[in-house]
Amino acid sequence: MAAFEPGKIRNVVVVGHRGTGKTSLVEAMLFQGGATNRLGTVDAGSTVSDWDDDEKKRQMSLQASLSTVEWQGRKINLIDTPGDAGFQGDALAALHVVEGAIFVISGVMGVEVGTQRLWKRADELGLARVIFVNMLDRERADFFQDLDAMREQLSERCVVVELPIGREHELTGVVDVLHMCAYSSPEGGREGEPQPIPAEMADVVAEYREKLLDEVVQSDEGLMERYLEGEELSVEEVAHALKEAVTRGEVFPVACGVATKNLGARSMLDLIVEGVPSPAKKGAPIDVDAGTAAFVFKTIADPFAGRINLFRVLHGEITTDSTLTDARTHGKERMGTLLQLQGKDHTNATAFGAGDIGAASKLKDVATGDVLLDSDKPVELPDLGLPEPVMSFAITPKAKGDEEKMGAGLRRLREEDPTLSLRRDPQTGEQLLSGMSQMHVEVAVDRLHGRFGVDVELHPPRVPYLETIRKESRAQGRYKKQTGGRGQFGDCVVVLEPLDGHTGYEFVDKIVGGVIPQSFRPAVDKGIQEAMQHGELAGAPVQGVRVRLVDGSYHTVDSSEMAFKIAGSMAFKQAYEKADPVLLEPIMEVEVTAPDDTVGAVNGDLNSRRGRLLGMEPRGGMTTIKAEAPMAEILTYSQSLTSMTGGRGDYSMHFLRYEEVPAHIAQKLIADFKKEREEAKA
């Protein structure tokens, strides 16, 4: 593919809720534009975008995929993205490297929560947006009902540029309201030449043509004056005014069709060229007089080709001879092998100019979110706004000795997907793999097996409980051992006090008169801290305690640091038992987005999980519920929310604070711990 100047490039991300047909639309546009010679399908696993084995098996997009097509002398870079909330990181990252977004909406389901979330982000980024209502040949599909929902839930400036001919299984084509022509269903081939508008649709087409003109002429005073005077406006004038309005985010064109039948692909390609601004037009951060800069928005961890980084050239030009500096690591990277991606297929490229999107393989330390420069200038790395993982599993390799191999494979997968998290819980000692949903984690496990040959097991993680005290207590720890020759002697008296907030630890030296020499007092502190690592209630770490060392005694010969360390531990344990110890559990702040008709069920479920509702905010058919709930009750929340909302709900959570565990629950936890301890001793 020849190099293109910025004005002849269109960068578009295809987004929307899961199951709306985004991949099928991309496939149709590639086929219509001649980039492919057949129309692949998701069911057959033959699409350009969904090339990964896991995507074929699950019949859904799991990662962003780049493909290109030429249309009307323009190069269109299409980024197909996952619609499932568990894989939204790629969609959020891709929004940062395009000028326009195609929002695909199911003609049956209408505007769904994933669409609303991404629309809000696109709005924040100032992107031009085009809407494609898909699947209009299905039962219960209703274009005009969807249009009302769009205007209510997305924007009142959603304006029709295409109307369906017929409905449901009687859908036969679409009418292009902008160019005033019709296209019939191509029945598996490429869309043909424009046809006359069916006579029976004359009135409704005239109505929506007038609505279109009313919207687009508002941005052009001269055009508006001529329109109000009754003068006929040319298609070219209307198209230009529409493009200006779309570029400014004032109007959002709504097209329609059936992607799997290639109906509507031709009009979408026209709309991308005529409605989505080029990198030059949009005024993206491109300055041809400045040095070279590129932003990396996606990494593919290919076990055979190595790491492949997808980037957007912000300004300048990247060639195979370019050596750039990673603004994050400050390391030098020779670009070497440049690639033009068409799904999984790679063709070598010699250069990518300003505004273009390409890929490079075998860069050393480049990761998603990095900026590459031809200088050492400091630069602020863009914030991709990626969400925090909400579901964690303890992960262990099935085969002994595979720990290192498992860790290396997961680190490679995290390069590809930064919304995955791998960490060791310092309290429980477990390796925790965290993701956006259960499916998200399961896909990572499948890839770990398929790409790196590591089999693992997932378990629910242990809740990181803590222990603390509720009252002051005092105890003496006296350690004396005589074994012939030099003995061991340590003696200390400590006072325990609860700290506000159940957090922290303080050691206060209140020794007067040298009853314990200064050199032995740190050993008492160390012994206490070691004893605090495993409380006597449930073996959880102890927090929220101030310990005052108030008295003691020593032996000039037999005393040692070891003896006072043991004495400190003994004193703490004895005082702890008398200090009214209690169990603490982590409390999470939870934000749930659910359809209005499921709010009652969601609230009831949160109450059953010992949750506390903090407030609700309805918006466009969806309600945001804010609540607090114990971590122990939220570990399996994802599956329940999916069931209650039919997959339309979403949630996020983060740690808030620790609180006392209710007595009846604490009793069971303590009993379980004692039973495990007895079994371990047996």
N, C-alpha and C positions, 0 to 999 in steps of 0.2 A: 504494500500500500504506500503510495507516494506521500511525501511530507505535505502537511497542510498548514497554511497561515492561520493565526488565531481566529480571524473573522470567518473562516470556513469550517470551524470545529463546533460541534454541539456535544456537550457533556451532560448526560442524563442518567439519573438513578431511578430504577423502577421499584416502587415500594408499595406496601399495603398489608392488610391483615393476611394471616395464613389462609391458603385455600382460595384466593381470589383469582388465580390464574396469571400471576406475574410472569412466571417462566414461559408459559404458553404464549403470552403477548410478545415477549422478547424473541421467541422462536419464530413467530409469525412475521415480525418486522425483519429479521435476518433473512427469512425465506423470500419475502416480498421484495426486499432490496437486492436479492441476488447473491447475498453472502453465503447462502447454503443452497443446495439443489433439491432439498426435500424438507417437508414439514415434519419435524420430529415431535414426539409426544412424551409427556411425563409418564403416562401409564406404561409405555414401551421402554422407558429409560433411554430415549434416543435424542433428547434435547441437547443443545450446545451448552446451556448454562448448568444443568444438573448433571455433571459428568462424574462426580465422586460416587464410589460404590455405595456408601451409606445413603447418599441422596437417592440413588436408584432404588435401593432396598426399601426406603421409607416413603418414596415418592413425594419428596418435599425438599425445598432448598434449605441447606444447612450452612452455607457460606456465600459471601459475595462472589460474583463471577463477572468477568469483563469480556465483552465481545464488541465488535465494530461492524458497521455497515456504511456504505456510501449511498447517498441519496441527494439528487439535485446538486451534485458537485460539492456536497458537504460530507465530512467525515463525522459520523455519529458514534460516540463512545457510549455504549449501553452497559450499565452496571445493574445486574439482576441481584436482588437481595432476599434473604429469608424473611418470611412474614411471621413465623412463630416467635413469641416473646422471648423464648429461651435463647434465641440466636440473633437478637436485635442489635448486638454490638456492631456487626458488619454494616448494617443499614445506617446506623448513627454515624459511623466513620465515613461511609461513602457520601453522606450528605455534605461533607466538608469539601469535596473536590469537584462538585458539579455546579452548573448554573441553573439547572432545572430538574424537576422531579415529576415523574408520571405516577400518579396515585391510581392504583387499580382497585376497583370496588366490585364486589359480587352483586350482580343484578338481583339475586335472590335474597342475600343477607343484608344488603345495604351498607351503611357506614358502621364499621365495627371499631372496637376499642383500639386495636393496633393502628388503624388508619388515623384515628384522632390523635394518638400520641405522636406519631411521626409528622402529622400535619403541623402540630404545635412546634416541633423542632425545626421543620422547614421554614415556618413563619419566623422563628427567632433568627434563622440564618439568612433571611431575605431571599429565598429561592423562588424562582418562577415555578408555577405548578400547573400541570395539565391533568385532567381526570379522565380515566377510561372506565366506563361501566361495562363489565364483561359478563359472559354467561347468560345473555338475554334470550337464548333459545331454550332455557330450562323452565320447568314448571314453577309457577309462582314468581317468576322474574317480572319486575315492574319498574321500568325506567323512570316514569314520572314520580312514583313514590320515592324512589332513590334520590331523585332530584330535590324533592322537598326536604328529605333528610340531610342532604349535603348543605343546603342553604341554611338549615337550622343548626347543624352540628359542626360544619366546617366554615362556611362563609356565605353571606348573602350575595356575594359577587360571583358565584358559580353561574356561568352562562353557557347555554347549549350551543354547540357548533355542529352537532350531529344528532340525528333522530333515527330511531329504529323504524323499519318498515315491517309492520306486523308485530306479533308478540308470541312469546313462548315457542312451541314447536312450529308455529306458522311464521316465524321470523324469516324474511326472504332477503333482506338487505338493509342498507342505511342511507340516509339522505345527508349530504354535506351542506349544511345551512350557510356556511361561509362562501363556498364556491357555487352554490345553487345547482347541485347535480346529485345523482344517486349512484350507488354501487350495489350490485346484486351479490349474493353469497357465491363465492368462487368454487365451492364444493371441492376443496382439496388442492386446487391450483392457485396461481397467483391472481390477485384481484385484477379485473379487466379494466377497460376504459370507462369513463363516466357515462351515465345514461340519463335520460330525462326523468324528472321527478314524477312519481305516480300521481295521476290527476286527483285521486281521492285524498291525497295528502296536501293539496295546495293550500288549504286554509290553515292547517296547523303549522306548516312550514313558514307561511307568511307571518304567522303570529310569533314564532320563535326567531325569525329573521329580524323582525322589528325589535324584539327584546335584545338581540345581539347588537344591533346598531345603536340602540339607546345606551347600552353600556359602553361601547368602544369609542363613540364620538365625544364622550364627556371629557376625554383627555386631550382633545384637539379642538380649540375654539373655532378655527376656520372650517373644519369639517362639520362641527356641530351647527354652525350658522347655515351652511349649505343644506344640511340634512333637514333642519327645521323649516327651511324655505321650500322643501319638497324636491330638491334636486337629487337626481339619481347618483349614487356613489359607486365608483368602479370597485371590482373585486380587489384589485391591487391596493386601492386606498384603504378599504376596510381591513385587509390583511395587515397592512402596515400599522394602522391604528391599533389593531388587536395586539400585534407584537409589542408595540410600545407599552400598552396597558399591562400585558402579561409580564414584561420585563420589570415594570415597577411594582408588580404584585397587586395591581388594582383589579384585575380580572382573572378568573380561573376557568379556562375553556373546558367544557364537558363533552367528550366524544363517547362512542359506544360501539359494540359489536360482539363478536364471538371469536376469541383468539384461536381456539382449537380448529376453527374452520377458516382461519385467515380472513375473517370479515372485520374490517376496521383497521387493519394494519397499514394499508396504504395511506389512509387519512391521518393516522397517527404519525407516520413518517413526515407527511406534509406539515402537520401541526408542530412537530419538533423543529423543522427547518424554519417555519414561518412564525412560530410562537415562542420558542425557547431562545434566549439570547446567547450569542457566542461569547467566548471568554473575552474577546476584545470589546464587545458591546456592553457587557455587564460591568466592566470596570473591575474585574477581579485583580488580585495583587500581581499584575503583570507589568513589567517595565523593561522594554527591550534594551534600554540603555544601561540598565543595572546588570549586576552579575547574575550568574545562574543560581537558581534555587528550585528545589523540588520537595514536595510533601509526601511522605509514605503513609498510605491509608490502609494497606492490607498486606499481610504476609502469609505465604503458603509454605507449609513445612512438607515439602515433597521428599520422601525417603530416597528417591533415585536422583532427581535433579537438584536436590539440596534446597536451600531456602530461596524462594522467589519473592521479591518485594514489588508490589504495585505502587506506582507513584503518579502524582500530578505535577507537571512542570509549572511552577509558579511564574518564573520569568527566565529569560535566556534560552539556552539550548543544551540538551544533554546528548553527547555522542559516545561512541564506544571508547574514545580516547579520554573522556572526561575523568578527572580525579576531583572528588568533592569531599568536604569535611562534614561529618555528622555533628550537628549542633549539640546533641545530647552527650555523646561520648568524646567528642573532639578528635576522633580518629579519622584518618584518611581512608577513603573508599574509592577504588578504581572501578568505574562503572562496567567496563569489560563487555559482557554479553547482554545486549539489550534485546527485549522480546516484545513482539506484538501478540497479545493473547486473543484467542478465539475459543473461550471456554478452556478446555484442557489442552488444546492444540497451540503450539508455540511456533512462530516464525521469527527469524532473526530480523532485527531492525538496525539501521545505521544511526538514526538520530530521532529525538522527539523534541519538537519546538514548544514555544510558550503556549500554555493552555492545553496541551495534549496530555493524554494519559497513556502510560506504558508500563513496562516491567523490566526488572533486571535480576539476573540470577547470580548466586554465589557471592553476594556481598558479605563481608565478615561479621559485623556486629550491628547491622541496621535492623531496627524493629519498628512495628506499627506506631505511628505518631511522631516519628523522627523527621527532622528537616535537614536536607542536604544542601550545602552551600559551597561556592567556590572561594570562600574566604573564612577567616576565623571570627567573623563578626558575631557578637552575642545576639541571640534571637530568642524570643519567647515562644516556646513550643505550644501549638494549638491544643486547646482542651477539647477532646473528643466527646466529653460528657457521657462516658460509658457508665452504665449502672453497676452498682455493687452486687456481687453474687448473693443469692437469697437462700440457696439450698446446699447443704454440705453432707458429705459422706466420708466415713473413715475408709481408707483404701489400703489394702495389703496385697502383695503379690502372692499368687498361688504357689509358685515354686520358691523354695528357699534359695537365697543368694541372688534373687532378681530385684532386690531393693534399688540398687544403683541403676539398673537398666530401666526400671519403672520410672524413677525420678528423671532420668535423662529424656525418656520419651514424653513424659508429661510436660517437661520444660519446653520441648520442641512444639508440642501442641499449644502451649500457652503463647508462644511466639505468634502462632497463627490466630489465636483467639484470646485477646487480653482479658475478656470477661471471665475466663477460667481462672481459678486460684488454687495454688497448692501450697500448703503450709503445715508445719508441725505444731500441734497444740502443746505449748510448754507444760500445761497442767496435766492433761490426760496422756501425753506422749504419743497421741495418734497422729498419723499423716492424714490431713483432711483435704479432699478434693471438693471444691465449691464451684457452683455454676448458677445459671439463671433459672434452671428448672431440673426436674429429675431426668427428662429426656436429654437435656443439654449435657449432663454428667454421663449418662449412658452412652451417648454418641462418642464422647471423649474416650470412654472405656473401649468401645468397639474399634476406634481408630488406633488406640494403643495396641490392641491385638493385631489388627490388620496391617498396620504400617511398621510396627516395631517388635512384633512377636512376643508381647508380654501379656500374660493372662493375670487378671487381678480379681479380687473380691471386694464388694462394697458392703458396708455395714452402717447402720445409723450411728452417728457420732455420740460419744458420751457427753452429756451436758456438763459444762465446766462449773459445777457448784463450788461455793466457798463456805467457810465456817467463820463465825465471829462470836463475840461474847456480849452479854447484856448488862453485867454488873461487875463491880470491882471484887477482887479476891487476892489473897496473900498465901504464899506457900514457901517452904524451905526445901532446897535440894541439897542433900548431903551425900557425897560419894566418898567412900573409904574402902580401900583394898590393900590388904597386906599379904604379900606372897613370899616373904623371906627376902631379905635385902631391902632395897628401896621400895616403898609403897606408893600408893596414889591417894591424894586427899584434895577434895574440893568442897566448899560449903558456901551456899549463897541463899539469900532470901529475896524474893521478887514480889512486886505488887502489879497485878494486871488491871488495866482500865480500858473500857470501850472508847473507841474514837468515833466521832461523828461521821456519818456517811458510809460506815462499814468498810472503809478502804484504808489502806496504808498500814505502816508499822513504824513505831517509834521506840527507841531504846534510850532510856534516861539514866545516866549514872548519878546516883545519889549517895554514893559511899562517902562516909566521913571518917577521918582519922586513920585511914589506911588499913581497915580490917581485911580488905582484899587488896593486894598490891595492884597498882595501875597496869602492870604487864599482863595480869590474868583477866581483867575485866572484858576486853574484847572477845576472849574465849567464851565467856558466859553469853554474850550477845550472839556469837556464832552458834552455840548449842541451842539457844532459843529459836533462832531462825530455822535451823534444821528441823526442830520439833514442829515448827509451824507449817512445814511443807505437807504434812499429813495429819489432819485433825483427828481427834478421837471419835467423833460422831460418825462420819462417813468417809474418812480418809481424804477429805478435800483440803486444800490449802486454807490456812487461817489468815484472815485479814482484819483490819480495823481494830488493832490492839496497840496500846501503849504499855510498855514494860518498864517499871522502875526497879533498878537494882538498889536495895536499901540497906542490906546488911550481909554478914557472912563471916567466915574465918578461914585461916590458911595455916599450913604447916611449912616451916622454913625449909625442910628437906623433901617431904613427900608431895607437896603441891606442884602441879604442872598445868600447862594450858589444856592438855587433854582431860585432866581431872575436872577442871572448872567448866569445860565445854559439856561434859557429861552431867555435872551438877546443874548447870543452867537448863539443860534439856529436862532433867528430872523435876526441877522447880516449876518450869512452865507447865508441864503435863499435870502436875498436882493442882496448880492454881487454876488451870483451864477447866478442870472438872467441876470446880466450885464457882466458876464465873458465869453460870447459866449459858452454856454454849448453844448456838442455834445454827441452822443450815440456811444458806443464802442461795438464791437462784438468779440467773440473768434475766432481766426484763427487756423486751425488744419493743421499739416503736414500729408499728406496722401501719402502712398506708395501702389500702385496698381500693382498686377501681373496679366497679361492678355495674352491670346494667340495672336501671332503676327497678325493674320487676324482680330482681333477685336480692335487693338490699335487705329485706326482712330475713331471708334465709342466711345471708352472710352475717348479719348482726347476731342472729340467734346462735350461729356456730361459734362466733368469737366469744360470746358470753359463756358458752359451754366449755371453752378453752381457758377459762378464768381471765378473759380479756376485759379491759375497761375501755368503753367507747369514749372518745374525746370530742368527736364532731363529725359532721357530714356536710359535703358540698356538692349539690346536684349541678350538672352541666351537660346539656345536649344529650339527654337520654342515658347518661352515665352518672354515677355518684361516687365521689371519693370519700372513703371512710377512714378516719384516723383513729387509731386505738393503741393501747399498750397490752402486751400479752407475754407470759413467761415463755422463754425459749423452748422449754421442754414440751410445751403444748403446740408449738408452731413447726416442729421439725417435719411433720407430714402434711403441712397446710396446703402445699401446691396441688396435690392430687384432689383434696377436698374442694378447693376453690374451683378447680376445673370442672368437677362434677356438679357443683351448685350452680355454676354460671354457664354451663355448656361450652366451656372453653373461651368465653368472652371476658372473663375476669382476669385481673392482673394485680400483683402486689410487689411491694418492696419493703425491706425492713433493715434496721440497724440497731446496734446495742445502745441501751439507754442507761441502765443502772442495775444494781443488785438489790434485791428485797428478800425479806424472810420468807422461807417456804412455809405454807400453812401446816399446822401441827399434824393433821392426819396424814398428809402426804410425806412430811418429814419422817414420821414414824416408820412408814413403809420403806423409804429410802435407807434409813439407818439400819432397819432389820435386814434388808437385802445386802447391805455392805457387810454386816457382821456374819451373815451366812456365807458370803463369798470368802471372807477371811478365814472362817473355820474350815471351809472346803479346801482352801489353799494349803492350810496347815496339815490336813489329813493325808 
